[in-house]
Amino acid sequence: MSTPFYVSPEQLMRDRADFARKGISRGRALVSLQYADGIVFASENPSAALHKVSEIYDRIAFAAVGRYNEFENLRIAGVRLADMRGYAYDRRDVTGRGLANAYAQTLGTIFSSGGEKPYEVELFVGEIGDTAADDQLYRLTYDGQVVDEHGFAAIGGAAEAVGGYLKERYTEGATLENAIKLAVAALGHTETEDREIEAKNLEVAVLDRTRTQPRKFRRIRPATLVEILGSSTAKPEVGAAAPAAVEPPAEKPAEKPAEEAPLAPPADDDGEPPIAPPLD
């Protein structure tokens, strides 16, 4: 019987961590910002069917990067846990801290287990309170660590560059429009250049405490994002509309004589009738 290959626990955990980080770094970054009336979640996501940001409960939102099938399983498990707890006890007993702890236990167990690969995901769990001071934002890593964030945070690919951009420009108590502009600008920031992201390639959602409904989660539609950002897709249309508005008046006078000529009584210069004669 051959001796099994031995790997130290430290090396095993290091290899599993490297594997998870590589998978997460391939995804696009996701940003979370606290503003005056809630929390904004923004990410570059061209897909209209696969959402990175979703609702968990009345005042709780879930956002993730990494492998979609893995964090979608976590989202569904969180929704079921929240519904069960709210039904068995009270809706006020469903908290973002409780969900974050449940996710941490799940991710930590999977990471330390040698029977399956670690999840290649990072998560945000956000909850809004009655005031900005009561808002909570938790960041969870692939190995089950929980970090209580304040103000802003970034996860996923290029998270360091995006987080550095936010650190230099973030201000507390910003309006929703300014928070969205800052989040989108941070997503387009890299170490070499700043690029503009079209509104159709963005996924933006908020937890808004000013909503009168018990459910505080809502998505920002692309049409609204275009108005807020003045995106690059709107600029060419504005520039192209100006010549189109000027050219038609210049063309119409030239076309009118050609169009109106057949309506006028034709002149019989060649002695031919204007209508073909009937056949015998």
CYANA upper distance limits for C-alpha pairs under 8 A (distance plus 0.5 A):
  7 VAL  CA     11 GLN  CA      7.03
  7 VAL  CA     12 LEU  CA      6.89
  8 SER  CA     12 LEU  CA      6.71
  9 PRO  CA     13 MET  CA      6.65
 10 GLU  CA     14 ARG  CA      6.64
 11 GLN  CA     15 ASP  CA      6.59
 12 LEU  CA     16 ARG  CA      6.75
 13 MET  CA     17 ALA  CA      6.55
 13 MET  CA    112 SER  CA      7.97
 14 ARG  CA     18 ASP  CA      6.69
 15 ASP  CA     19 PHE  CA      6.66
 16 ARG  CA     20 ALA  CA      6.78
 16 ARG  CA    111 PHE  CA      7.98
 16 ARG  CA    117 LYS  CA      8.02
 16 ARG  CA    118 PRO  CA      7.15
 17 ALA  CA     21 ARG  CA      6.63
 17 ALA  CA    118 PRO  CA      8.48
 17 ALA  CA    142 TYR  CA      8.47
 17 ALA  CA    143 ASP  CA      8.12
 18 ASP  CA     22 LYS  CA      6.63
 19 PHE  CA     23 GLY  CA      7.03
 19 PHE  CA    118 PRO  CA      8.50
 19 PHE  CA    120 GLU  CA      8.43
 20 ALA  CA     24 ILE  CA      6.82
 20 ALA  CA    118 PRO  CA      6.89
 20 ALA  CA    119 TYR  CA      7.10
 20 ALA  CA    120 GLU  CA      5.20
 20 ALA  CA    121 VAL  CA      8.02
 20 ALA  CA    142 TYR  CA      7.25
 21 ARG  CA     25 SER  CA      6.53
 21 ARG  CA    120 GLU  CA      7.52
 22 LYS  CA     26 ARG  CA      7.13
 23 GLY  CA     27 GLY  CA      7.97
 23 GLY  CA     66 GLY  CA      7.06
 23 GLY  CA     67 ARG  CA      8.14
 23 GLY  CA    120 GLU  CA      6.07
 23 GLY  CA    121 VAL  CA      8.49
 24 ILE  CA     65 VAL  CA      7.32
 24 ILE  CA     66 GLY  CA      5.25
 24 ILE  CA     67 ARG  CA      8.10
 24 ILE  CA    120 GLU  CA      6.12
 24 ILE  CA    121 VAL  CA      6.57
 24 ILE  CA    122 GLU  CA      7.89
 24 ILE  CA    156 GLY  CA      6.20
 24 ILE  CA    157 GLY  CA      7.09
 25 SER  CA     66 GLY  CA      8.35
 25 SER  CA    156 GLY  CA      6.13
 25 SER  CA    157 GLY  CA      4.67
 25 SER  CA    158 ALA  CA      7.69
 26 ARG  CA     66 GLY  CA      8.17
 26 ARG  CA    156 GLY  CA      8.24
 26 ARG  CA    157 GLY  CA      6.40
 27 GLY  CA     65 VAL  CA      7.00
 27 GLY  CA     66 GLY  CA      6.26
 27 GLY  CA    156 GLY  CA      6.39
 27 GLY  CA    157 GLY  CA      5.80
 28 ARG  CA     43 SER  CA      7.80
 28 ARG  CA     44 GLU  CA      6.96
 28 ARG  CA     45 ASN  CA      8.35
 28 ARG  CA     65 VAL  CA      7.84
 28 ARG  CA    156 GLY  CA      6.34
 28 ARG  CA    157 GLY  CA      5.54
 28 ARG  CA    158 ALA  CA      8.04
 29 ALA  CA     43 SER  CA      6.77
 29 ALA  CA     44 GLU  CA      7.70
 29 ALA  CA     65 VAL  CA      7.79
 29 ALA  CA    154 ALA  CA      7.25
 29 ALA  CA    155 ILE  CA      6.10
 29 ALA  CA    156 GLY  CA      4.81
 29 ALA  CA    157 GLY  CA      5.34
 29 ALA  CA    158 ALA  CA      6.72
 29 ALA  CA    159 ALA  CA      6.46
 29 ALA  CA    162 VAL  CA      8.29
 29 ALA  CA    187 LEU  CA      7.19
 30 LEU  CA     41 PHE  CA      7.78
 30 LEU  CA     42 ALA  CA      6.37
 30 LEU  CA     43 SER  CA      5.02
 30 LEU  CA     44 GLU  CA      7.86
 30 LEU  CA     64 ALA  CA      8.02
 30 LEU  CA     65 VAL  CA      7.47
 30 LEU  CA    154 ALA  CA      6.15
 30 LEU  CA    155 ILE  CA      5.93
 30 LEU  CA    156 GLY  CA      6.70
 30 LEU  CA    159 ALA  CA      8.39
 30 LEU  CA    187 LEU  CA      7.98
 31 VAL  CA     40 VAL  CA      8.50
 31 VAL  CA     41 PHE  CA      6.26
 31 VAL  CA     42 ALA  CA      5.77
 31 VAL  CA     43 SER  CA      6.79
 31 VAL  CA    152 PHE  CA      7.94
 31 VAL  CA    153 ALA  CA      6.49
 31 VAL  CA    154 ALA  CA      5.06
 31 VAL  CA    155 ILE  CA      7.22
 31 VAL  CA    183 ALA  CA      6.84
 31 VAL  CA    187 LEU  CA      7.89
 32 SER  CA     39 ILE  CA      7.43
 32 SER  CA     40 VAL  CA      6.04
 32 SER  CA     41 PHE  CA      5.05
 32 SER  CA     42 ALA  CA      7.00
 32 SER  CA    124 PHE  CA      8.50
 32 SER  CA    152 PHE  CA      6.03
 32 SER  CA    153 ALA  CA      5.94
 32 SER  CA    154 ALA  CA      6.89
 32 SER  CA    183 ALA  CA      8.11
 33 LEU  CA     39 ILE  CA      6.12
 33 LEU  CA     40 VAL  CA      5.58
 33 LEU  CA     41 PHE  CA      7.13
 33 LEU  CA    151 GLY  CA      6.40
 33 LEU  CA    152 PHE  CA      4.94
 33 LEU  CA    153 ALA  CA      7.31
 33 LEU  CA    179 ALA  CA      7.35
 33 LEU  CA    183 ALA  CA      7.76
 34 GLN  CA     38 GLY  CA      6.46
 34 GLN  CA     39 ILE  CA      4.89
 34 GLN  CA     40 VAL  CA      6.75
 34 GLN  CA    150 HIS  CA      8.24
 34 GLN  CA    151 GLY  CA      5.65
 34 GLN  CA    152 PHE  CA      6.75
 34 GLN  CA    172 GLU  CA      8.02
 34 GLN  CA    173 GLY  CA      8.36
 34 GLN  CA    179 ALA  CA      8.38
 35 TYR  CA     39 ILE  CA      6.37
 35 TYR  CA     40 VAL  CA      7.76
 35 TYR  CA    132 ALA  CA      8.43
 35 TYR  CA    151 GLY  CA      8.41
 35 TYR  CA    172 GLU  CA      7.02
 35 TYR  CA    173 GLY  CA      5.69
 35 TYR  CA    174 ALA  CA      5.57
 35 TYR  CA    175 THR  CA      6.65
 35 TYR  CA    176 LEU  CA      6.91
 35 TYR  CA    179 ALA  CA      6.89
 36 ALA  CA    132 ALA  CA      7.00
 36 ALA  CA    172 GLU  CA      7.82
 36 ALA  CA    173 GLY  CA      4.73
 36 ALA  CA    174 ALA  CA      6.04
 36 ALA  CA    175 THR  CA      6.48
 36 ALA  CA    176 LEU  CA      7.93
 37 ASP  CA    131 THR  CA      8.38
 37 ASP  CA    132 ALA  CA      7.29
 37 ASP  CA    175 THR  CA      8.20
 37 ASP  CA    176 LEU  CA      8.07
 37 ASP  CA    208 ASP  CA      6.36
 37 ASP  CA    209 ARG  CA      6.20
 37 ASP  CA    210 THR  CA      7.10
 38 GLY  CA    128 ILE  CA      6.65
 38 GLY  CA    132 ALA  CA      7.37
 38 GLY  CA    135 ASP  CA      7.89
 38 GLY  CA    206 VAL  CA      7.49
 38 GLY  CA    207 LEU  CA      5.80
 38 GLY  CA    208 ASP  CA      5.37
 38 GLY  CA    209 ARG  CA      6.31
 39 ILE  CA    126 GLY  CA      7.97
 39 ILE  CA    128 ILE  CA      7.77
 39 ILE  CA    206 VAL  CA      6.07
 39 ILE  CA    207 LEU  CA      5.71
 39 ILE  CA    208 ASP  CA      7.47
 40 VAL  CA    176 LEU  CA      8.37
 40 VAL  CA    179 ALA  CA      7.75
 40 VAL  CA    180 ILE  CA      7.63
 40 VAL  CA    204 VAL  CA      7.75
 40 VAL  CA    205 ALA  CA      6.55
 40 VAL  CA    206 VAL  CA      5.00
 40 VAL  CA    207 LEU  CA      7.14
 41 PHE  CA     53 VAL  CA      7.60
 41 PHE  CA     63 ALA  CA      7.89
 41 PHE  CA    204 VAL  CA      6.18
 41 PHE  CA    205 ALA  CA      5.85
 41 PHE  CA    206 VAL  CA      6.54
 42 ALA  CA    180 ILE  CA      8.14
 42 ALA  CA    183 ALA  CA      6.95
 42 ALA  CA    184 VAL  CA      7.55
 42 ALA  CA    202 LEU  CA      7.66
 42 ALA  CA    203 GLU  CA      6.22
 42 ALA  CA    204 VAL  CA      4.91
 42 ALA  CA    205 ALA  CA      7.11
 43 SER  CA     52 LYS  CA      8.21
 43 SER  CA    184 VAL  CA      8.27
 43 SER  CA    187 LEU  CA      7.59
 43 SER  CA    202 LEU  CA      6.41
 43 SER  CA    203 GLU  CA      5.86
 43 SER  CA    204 VAL  CA      7.09
 44 GLU  CA    187 LEU  CA      7.74
 44 GLU  CA    197 ILE  CA      8.15
 44 GLU  CA    201 ASN  CA      6.28
 44 GLU  CA    202 LEU  CA      5.12
 44 GLU  CA    203 GLU  CA      6.64
 45 ASN  CA     51 HIS  CA      8.35
 45 ASN  CA     52 LYS  CA      8.32
 45 ASN  CA    201 ASN  CA      5.83
 45 ASN  CA    202 LEU  CA      5.78
 45 ASN  CA    203 GLU  CA      6.22
 46 PRO  CA    200 LYS  CA      7.34
 46 PRO  CA    201 ASN  CA      4.71
 46 PRO  CA    202 LEU  CA      7.06
 46 PRO  CA    203 GLU  CA      8.48
 47 SER  CA     51 HIS  CA      8.05
 47 SER  CA    201 ASN  CA      8.03
 50 LEU  CA     68 TYR  CA      8.32
 51 HIS  CA    203 GLU  CA      8.19
 52 LYS  CA     63 ALA  CA      6.02
 52 LYS  CA     64 ALA  CA      6.05
 52 LYS  CA     65 VAL  CA      7.21
 52 LYS  CA     68 TYR  CA      8.48
 52 LYS  CA    203 GLU  CA      8.26
 53 VAL  CA     61 ALA  CA      7.78
 53 VAL  CA     62 PHE  CA      6.24
 53 VAL  CA     63 ALA  CA      4.78
 53 VAL  CA     64 ALA  CA      7.27
 53 VAL  CA    203 GLU  CA      8.18
 53 VAL  CA    204 VAL  CA      8.32
 53 VAL  CA    205 ALA  CA      7.42
 54 SER  CA     61 ALA  CA      6.39
 54 SER  CA     62 PHE  CA      5.80
 54 SER  CA     63 ALA  CA      6.88
 55 GLU  CA     60 ILE  CA      6.91
 55 GLU  CA     61 ALA  CA      5.05
 55 GLU  CA     62 PHE  CA      6.50
 55 GLU  CA    217 PHE  CA      6.80
 56 ILE  CA     60 ILE  CA      5.97
 56 ILE  CA     61 ALA  CA      5.76
 56 ILE  CA     62 PHE  CA      6.72
 56 ILE  CA     75 ARG  CA      7.90
 56 ILE  CA     78 GLY  CA      7.19
 56 ILE  CA     79 VAL  CA      5.71
 56 ILE  CA     82 ALA  CA      7.82
 57 TYR  CA     61 ALA  CA      7.48
 57 TYR  CA     79 VAL  CA      7.53
 57 TYR  CA     82 ALA  CA      7.21
 57 TYR  CA     83 ASP  CA      8.26
 57 TYR  CA     94 VAL  CA      8.40
 57 TYR  CA    215 ARG  CA      7.88
 58 ASP  CA    214 PRO  CA      6.47
 58 ASP  CA    215 ARG  CA      4.77
 58 ASP  CA    216 LYS  CA      6.56
 58 ASP  CA    217 PHE  CA      7.81
 59 ARG  CA    127 GLU  CA      5.96
 59 ARG  CA    128 ILE  CA      6.28
 59 ARG  CA    129 GLY  CA      8.21
 59 ARG  CA    207 LEU  CA      7.43
 59 ARG  CA    214 PRO  CA      8.25
 59 ARG  CA    215 ARG  CA      6.73
 59 ARG  CA    216 LYS  CA      6.02
 59 ARG  CA    217 PHE  CA      7.43
 60 ILE  CA     95 THR  CA      8.01
 60 ILE  CA     96 GLY  CA      6.67
 60 ILE  CA    125 VAL  CA      7.55
 60 ILE  CA    126 GLY  CA      6.07
 60 ILE  CA    127 GLU  CA      4.97
 60 ILE  CA    128 ILE  CA      7.50
 60 ILE  CA    207 LEU  CA      8.13
 60 ILE  CA    217 PHE  CA      8.20
 61 ALA  CA    124 PHE  CA      8.49
 61 ALA  CA    125 VAL  CA      6.39
 61 ALA  CA    126 GLY  CA      5.75
 61 ALA  CA    127 GLU  CA      7.05
 61 ALA  CA    207 LEU  CA      7.70
 61 ALA  CA    217 PHE  CA      7.60
 62 PHE  CA     75 ARG  CA      7.56
 62 PHE  CA    123 LEU  CA      7.74
 62 PHE  CA    124 PHE  CA      6.27
 62 PHE  CA    125 VAL  CA      5.45
 62 PHE  CA    126 GLY  CA      7.11
 63 ALA  CA    123 LEU  CA      6.23
 63 ALA  CA    124 PHE  CA      5.45
 63 ALA  CA    125 VAL  CA      7.16
 64 ALA  CA     71 PHE  CA      7.02
 64 ALA  CA    121 VAL  CA      7.25
 64 ALA  CA    122 GLU  CA      6.10
 64 ALA  CA    123 LEU  CA      4.86
 64 ALA  CA    124 PHE  CA      6.61
 65 VAL  CA     71 PHE  CA      8.06
 65 VAL  CA    121 VAL  CA      6.14
 65 VAL  CA    122 GLU  CA      6.10
 65 VAL  CA    123 LEU  CA      7.26
 65 VAL  CA    155 ILE  CA      7.69
 65 VAL  CA    156 GLY  CA      6.27
 66 GLY  CA     70 GLU  CA      8.47
 66 GLY  CA     71 PHE  CA      7.87
 66 GLY  CA    120 GLU  CA      6.00
 66 GLY  CA    121 VAL  CA      4.96
 66 GLY  CA    122 GLU  CA      7.18
 66 GLY  CA    156 GLY  CA      7.61
 67 ARG  CA     71 PHE  CA      6.97
 67 ARG  CA    119 TYR  CA      8.44
 67 ARG  CA    120 GLU  CA      6.44
 67 ARG  CA    121 VAL  CA      6.71
 68 TYR  CA     72 GLU  CA      6.33
 69 ASN  CA     73 ASN  CA      6.78
 70 GLU  CA     74 LEU  CA      7.09
 70 GLU  CA    119 TYR  CA      7.15
 70 GLU  CA    120 GLU  CA      8.03
 70 GLU  CA    121 VAL  CA      7.72
 71 PHE  CA     75 ARG  CA      6.62
 71 PHE  CA    121 VAL  CA      6.85
 72 GLU  CA     76 ILE  CA      6.74
 73 ASN  CA     77 ALA  CA      6.71
 74 LEU  CA     78 GLY  CA      6.65
 74 LEU  CA    103 TYR  CA      8.01
 75 ARG  CA     79 VAL  CA      6.78
 76 ILE  CA     80 ARG  CA      6.79
 77 ALA  CA     81 LEU  CA      6.64
 78 GLY  CA     82 ALA  CA      6.57
 78 GLY  CA     99 LEU  CA      7.22
 78 GLY  CA    103 TYR  CA      8.41
 79 VAL  CA     83 ASP  CA      6.59
 80 ARG  CA     84 MET  CA      6.54
 81 LEU  CA     85 ARG  CA      6.59
 82 ALA  CA     86 GLY  CA      6.48
 82 ALA  CA     94 VAL  CA      6.38
 82 ALA  CA     99 LEU  CA      8.20
 83 ASP  CA     87 TYR  CA      6.50
 84 MET  CA     88 ALA  CA      6.51
 85 ARG  CA     89 TYR  CA      6.34
 85 ARG  CA     90 ASP  CA      7.63
 85 ARG  CA     91 ARG  CA      8.05
 85 ARG  CA     93 ASP  CA      7.59
 85 ARG  CA     94 VAL  CA      6.93
 86 GLY  CA     90 ASP  CA      5.24
 86 GLY  CA     91 ARG  CA      4.79
 86 GLY  CA     92 ARG  CA      7.80
 86 GLY  CA     93 ASP  CA      6.95
 86 GLY  CA     94 VAL  CA      6.48
 87 TYR  CA     91 ARG  CA      7.64
 89 TYR  CA     93 ASP  CA      7.29
 90 ASP  CA     94 VAL  CA      7.97
 94 VAL  CA     98 GLY  CA      7.55
 94 VAL  CA     99 LEU  CA      8.35
 95 THR  CA     99 LEU  CA      7.01
 95 THR  CA    127 GLU  CA      7.93
 96 GLY  CA    100 ALA  CA      6.53
 96 GLY  CA    125 VAL  CA      6.81
 96 GLY  CA    126 GLY  CA      6.82
 96 GLY  CA    127 GLU  CA      5.99
 96 GLY  CA    136 GLN  CA      7.80
 97 ARG  CA    101 ASN  CA      6.68
 97 ARG  CA    138 TYR  CA      8.31
 98 GLY  CA    102 ALA  CA      6.78
 99 LEU  CA    103 TYR  CA      6.67
 99 LEU  CA    125 VAL  CA      8.16
100 ALA  CA    104 ALA  CA      6.58
100 ALA  CA    125 VAL  CA      6.89
100 ALA  CA    138 TYR  CA      7.34
100 ALA  CA    140 LEU  CA      7.99
100 ALA  CA    146 VAL  CA      7.84
101 ASN  CA    105 GLN  CA      6.77
101 ASN  CA    146 VAL  CA      8.25
102 ALA  CA    106 THR  CA      6.88
103 TYR  CA    107 LEU  CA      6.58
103 TYR  CA    140 LEU  CA      8.34
103 TYR  CA    144 GLY  CA      7.74
104 ALA  CA    108 GLY  CA      6.35
104 ALA  CA    140 LEU  CA      7.31
104 ALA  CA    143 ASP  CA      8.30
104 ALA  CA    144 GLY  CA      4.67
104 ALA  CA    145 GLN  CA      6.76
104 ALA  CA    146 VAL  CA      7.12
105 GLN  CA    109 THR  CA      6.55
105 GLN  CA    144 GLY  CA      6.82
106 THR  CA    110 ILE  CA      6.79
106 THR  CA    144 GLY  CA      7.72
107 LEU  CA    111 PHE  CA      6.54
107 LEU  CA    118 PRO  CA      8.34
107 LEU  CA    119 TYR  CA      7.59
107 LEU  CA    142 TYR  CA      6.67
107 LEU  CA    143 ASP  CA      6.17
107 LEU  CA    144 GLY  CA      5.18
108 GLY  CA    112 SER  CA      6.65
108 GLY  CA    142 TYR  CA      8.11
108 GLY  CA    143 ASP  CA      5.45
108 GLY  CA    144 GLY  CA      4.68
108 GLY  CA    145 GLN  CA      8.03
109 THR  CA    113 SER  CA      6.52
109 THR  CA    144 GLY  CA      8.37
110 ILE  CA    116 GLU  CA      7.56
110 ILE  CA    117 LYS  CA      7.93
110 ILE  CA    118 PRO  CA      6.27
110 ILE  CA    119 TYR  CA      7.69
110 ILE  CA    143 ASP  CA      8.40
111 PHE  CA    117 LYS  CA      7.66
111 PHE  CA    118 PRO  CA      5.14
111 PHE  CA    119 TYR  CA      7.58
111 PHE  CA    142 TYR  CA      7.73
111 PHE  CA    143 ASP  CA      5.88
111 PHE  CA    144 GLY  CA      8.19
112 SER  CA    118 PRO  CA      8.45
112 SER  CA    143 ASP  CA      8.25
118 PRO  CA    142 TYR  CA      7.65
118 PRO  CA    143 ASP  CA      8.20
119 TYR  CA    142 TYR  CA      6.48
120 GLU  CA    142 TYR  CA      6.70
121 VAL  CA    141 THR  CA      7.53
121 VAL  CA    142 TYR  CA      6.02
122 GLU  CA    139 ARG  CA      7.94
122 GLU  CA    140 LEU  CA      6.25
122 GLU  CA    141 THR  CA      5.30
122 GLU  CA    142 TYR  CA      6.19
122 GLU  CA    155 ILE  CA      7.23
122 GLU  CA    156 GLY  CA      7.61
123 LEU  CA    139 ARG  CA      6.21
123 LEU  CA    140 LEU  CA      5.51
123 LEU  CA    141 THR  CA      7.11
123 LEU  CA    155 ILE  CA      8.33
124 PHE  CA    137 LEU  CA      7.45
124 PHE  CA    138 TYR  CA      6.12
124 PHE  CA    139 ARG  CA      5.24
124 PHE  CA    140 LEU  CA      6.88
125 VAL  CA    137 LEU  CA      6.40
125 VAL  CA    138 TYR  CA      5.65
125 VAL  CA    139 ARG  CA      7.13
126 GLY  CA    135 ASP  CA      8.20
126 GLY  CA    136 GLN  CA      6.19
126 GLY  CA    137 LEU  CA      4.92
126 GLY  CA    138 TYR  CA      6.77
127 GLU  CA    135 ASP  CA      6.32
127 GLU  CA    136 GLN  CA      5.64
127 GLU  CA    137 LEU  CA      6.96
127 GLU  CA    207 LEU  CA      8.17
128 ILE  CA    132 ALA  CA      7.99
128 ILE  CA    134 ASP  CA      7.12
128 ILE  CA    135 ASP  CA      4.81
128 ILE  CA    136 GLN  CA      6.75
128 ILE  CA    207 LEU  CA      7.25
128 ILE  CA    208 ASP  CA      8.36
128 ILE  CA    209 ARG  CA      7.42
129 GLY  CA    133 ALA  CA      8.18
129 GLY  CA    134 ASP  CA      5.21
129 GLY  CA    135 ASP  CA      5.56
129 GLY  CA    136 GLN  CA      8.34
129 GLY  CA    209 ARG  CA      7.96
130 ASP  CA    134 ASP  CA      7.01
130 ASP  CA    135 ASP  CA      8.47
130 ASP  CA    209 ARG  CA      7.53
131 THR  CA    135 ASP  CA      7.49
136 GLN  CA    148 ASP  CA      8.04
136 GLN  CA    149 GLU  CA      8.18
136 GLN  CA    150 HIS  CA      8.28
137 LEU  CA    148 ASP  CA      6.56
137 LEU  CA    149 GLU  CA      5.93
137 LEU  CA    150 HIS  CA      7.33
138 TYR  CA    146 VAL  CA      7.04
138 TYR  CA    147 VAL  CA      6.12
138 TYR  CA    148 ASP  CA      5.23
138 TYR  CA    149 GLU  CA      6.24
139 ARG  CA    146 VAL  CA      6.27
139 ARG  CA    147 VAL  CA      5.62
139 ARG  CA    148 ASP  CA      7.00
139 ARG  CA    149 GLU  CA      7.23
140 LEU  CA    144 GLY  CA      6.68
140 LEU  CA    145 GLN  CA      6.07
140 LEU  CA    146 VAL  CA      5.24
140 LEU  CA    147 VAL  CA      6.95
141 THR  CA    145 GLN  CA      5.95
141 THR  CA    146 VAL  CA      7.41
149 GLU  CA    153 ALA  CA      7.14
151 GLY  CA    170 TYR  CA      8.34
151 GLY  CA    172 GLU  CA      7.49
152 PHE  CA    166 LEU  CA      7.77
152 PHE  CA    170 TYR  CA      8.23
153 ALA  CA    163 GLY  CA      6.90
154 ALA  CA    159 ALA  CA      5.81
154 ALA  CA    160 GLU  CA      8.21
154 ALA  CA    162 VAL  CA      7.13
154 ALA  CA    163 GLY  CA      6.14
155 ILE  CA    159 ALA  CA      5.60
158 ALA  CA    162 VAL  CA      6.77
158 ALA  CA    190 THR  CA      7.90
159 ALA  CA    163 GLY  CA      6.28
160 GLU  CA    164 GLY  CA      6.56
161 ALA  CA    165 TYR  CA      6.81
161 ALA  CA    189 HIS  CA      7.54
161 ALA  CA    190 THR  CA      6.56
161 ALA  CA    191 GLU  CA      6.95
162 VAL  CA    166 LEU  CA      6.86
162 VAL  CA    186 ALA  CA      5.72
162 VAL  CA    187 LEU  CA      6.64
162 VAL  CA    189 HIS  CA      6.80
162 VAL  CA    190 THR  CA      7.78
163 GLY  CA    167 LYS  CA      6.60
163 GLY  CA    186 ALA  CA      8.23
164 GLY  CA    168 GLU  CA      6.98
165 TYR  CA    169 ARG  CA      7.06
165 TYR  CA    186 ALA  CA      6.40
165 TYR  CA    189 HIS  CA      7.82
166 LEU  CA    170 TYR  CA      5.82
166 LEU  CA    182 LEU  CA      8.02
166 LEU  CA    183 ALA  CA      8.30
166 LEU  CA    186 ALA  CA      6.89
169 ARG  CA    182 LEU  CA      8.31
170 TYR  CA    182 LEU  CA      8.18
174 ALA  CA    178 ASN  CA      6.69
174 ALA  CA    179 ALA  CA      6.64
175 THR  CA    179 ALA  CA      6.62
176 LEU  CA    180 ILE  CA      6.67
177 GLU  CA    181 LYS  CA      6.74
177 GLU  CA    228 ILE  CA      6.73
178 ASN  CA    182 LEU  CA      6.63
179 ALA  CA    183 ALA  CA      6.60
180 ILE  CA    184 VAL  CA      6.62
181 LYS  CA    185 ALA  CA      6.57
181 LYS  CA    228 ILE  CA      7.99
181 LYS  CA    229 LEU  CA      6.76
182 LEU  CA    186 ALA  CA      6.57
183 ALA  CA    187 LEU  CA      6.80
184 VAL  CA    188 GLY  CA      6.95
184 VAL  CA    197 ILE  CA      7.83
185 ALA  CA    189 HIS  CA      6.87
185 ALA  CA    194 ASP  CA      8.35
185 ALA  CA    196 GLU  CA      7.89
188 GLY  CA    194 ASP  CA      6.07
188 GLY  CA    195 ARG  CA      5.42
188 GLY  CA    196 GLU  CA      6.46
188 GLY  CA    197 ILE  CA      6.90
189 HIS  CA    193 GLU  CA      6.90
189 HIS  CA    194 ASP  CA      5.02
189 HIS  CA    195 ARG  CA      6.96
190 THR  CA    194 ASP  CA      6.48
196 GLU  CA    231 SER  CA      8.20
196 GLU  CA    232 SER  CA      7.47
197 ILE  CA    201 ASN  CA      7.24
197 ILE  CA    202 LEU  CA      7.81
197 ILE  CA    231 SER  CA      8.05
197 ILE  CA    232 SER  CA      8.13
198 GLU  CA    202 LEU  CA      7.41
198 GLU  CA    231 SER  CA      6.34
198 GLU  CA    232 SER  CA      6.57
198 GLU  CA    233 THR  CA      6.86
199 ALA  CA    222 PRO  CA      5.95
199 ALA  CA    223 ALA  CA      8.35
199 ALA  CA    225 LEU  CA      6.41
199 ALA  CA    226 VAL  CA      6.47
199 ALA  CA    229 LEU  CA      8.49
199 ALA  CA    231 SER  CA      6.72
199 ALA  CA    233 THR  CA      8.21
200 LYS  CA    222 PRO  CA      6.23
202 LEU  CA    222 PRO  CA      8.14
203 GLU  CA    220 ILE  CA      8.22
204 VAL  CA    219 ARG  CA      6.63
204 VAL  CA    220 ILE  CA      6.01
204 VAL  CA    221 ARG  CA      8.29
205 ALA  CA    217 PHE  CA      7.77
205 ALA  CA    218 ARG  CA      6.26
205 ALA  CA    219 ARG  CA      4.66
205 ALA  CA    220 ILE  CA      6.01
206 VAL  CA    216 LYS  CA      8.48
206 VAL  CA    217 PHE  CA      6.34
206 VAL  CA    218 ARG  CA      6.16
206 VAL  CA    219 ARG  CA      6.86
206 VAL  CA    220 ILE  CA      8.04
207 LEU  CA    216 LYS  CA      5.76
207 LEU  CA    217 PHE  CA      5.13
207 LEU  CA    218 ARG  CA      7.15
208 ASP  CA    216 LYS  CA      5.73
208 ASP  CA    217 PHE  CA      6.92
208 ASP  CA    218 ARG  CA      8.02
209 ARG  CA    216 LYS  CA      6.53
210 THR  CA    216 LYS  CA      8.46
211 ARG  CA    215 ARG  CA      8.33
211 ARG  CA    216 LYS  CA      6.52
220 ILE  CA    224 THR  CA      6.95
220 ILE  CA    225 LEU  CA      7.27
221 ARG  CA    225 LEU  CA      6.84
222 PRO  CA    226 VAL  CA      6.66
223 ALA  CA    227 GLU  CA      7.12
224 THR  CA    228 ILE  CA      6.79
225 LEU  CA    229 LEU  CA      6.30
225 LEU  CA    230 GLY  CA      8.26
225 LEU  CA    231 SER  CA      8.24
226 VAL  CA    230 GLY  CA      5.63
226 VAL  CA    231 SER  CA      5.79
226 VAL  CA    234 ALA  CA      7.57
227 GLU  CA    231 SER  CA      8.31
230 GLY  CA    234 ALA  CA      6.84
230 GLY  CA    235 LYS  CA      7.82
231 SER  CA    235 LYS  CA      7.40
232 SER  CA    236 PRO  CA      7.67
233 THR  CA    237 GLU  CA      7.65
234 ALA  CA    238 VAL  CA      6.90
235 LYS  CA    239 GLY  CA      6.87
236 PRO  CA    240 ALA  CA      6.50
237 GLU  CA    241 ALA  CA      6.47
238 VAL  CA    242 ALA  CA      7.28
239 GLY  CA    243 PRO  CA      8.12
240 ALA  CA    244 ALA  CA      7.08
241 ALA  CA    245 ALA  CA      6.66
242 ALA  CA    246 VAL  CA      7.04
243 PRO  CA    247 GLU  CA      6.44
244 ALA  CA    248 PRO  CA      7.14
245 ALA  CA    249 PRO  CA      8.33
246 VAL  CA    250 ALA  CA      7.67
247 GLU  CA    251 GLU  CA      6.79
248 PRO  CA    252 LYS  CA      6.47
249 PRO  CA    253 PRO  CA      7.55
250 ALA  CA    254 ALA  CA      7.82
251 GLU  CA    255 GLU  CA      6.77
252 LYS  CA    256 LYS  CA      6.45
253 PRO  CA    257 PRO  CA      7.74
254 ALA  CA    258 ALA  CA      7.93
255 GLU  CA    259 GLU  CA      6.67
256 LYS  CA    260 GLU  CA      6.28
257 PRO  CA    261 ALA  CA      6.26
258 ALA  CA    262 PRO  CA      8.23
259 GLU  CA    263 LEU  CA      8.27
260 GLU  CA    264 ALA  CA      7.21
262 PRO  CA    266 PRO  CA      7.74
266 PRO  CA    274 PRO  CA      7.32
268 ASP  CA    272 GLU  CA      6.52
268 ASP  CA    273 PRO  CA      7.38
268 ASP  CA    274 PRO  CA      8.32
273 PRO  CA    277 PRO  CA      8.29
